[in-house]
Amino acid sequence: MSVRLHPHAVERLNERGATEAEVITAVETGETFPAKYGRTGFRRNFPFGKIWRGKVYATKQVEVYAVREGKDWLAITFIARFF
């Protein structure tokens, strides 16, 4: 299985504060849940302990919405949450 990022997701990496590796790891090892429009959601928490937009957060959660393409996944978009 491989994970590819849609150009939309790649464009949003810096804006939303996640890395390509975190998005891929969330799909490969994260919690799975059903999402709208026949997509699958993946969620994983990562230790953070850094500053994001002026505030220190201990944890970063990356939530990815993807579709199956054969044996592979295409990550359409993602959300990064800090807490």
Number of C-alpha atoms within 10 A of each C-alpha: 8 11 18 17 18 13 11 12 21 19 12 15 18 11 9 15 15 19 15 14 9 20 29 21 18 23 26 16 11 18 13 17 11 11 14 8 7 10 17 18 22 25 21 20 18 14 10 15 13 14 11 13 8 7 9 13 16 12 15 21 19 26 23 28 24 24 16 13 12 7 8 13 20 20 26 17 20 24 17 20 15 19 12
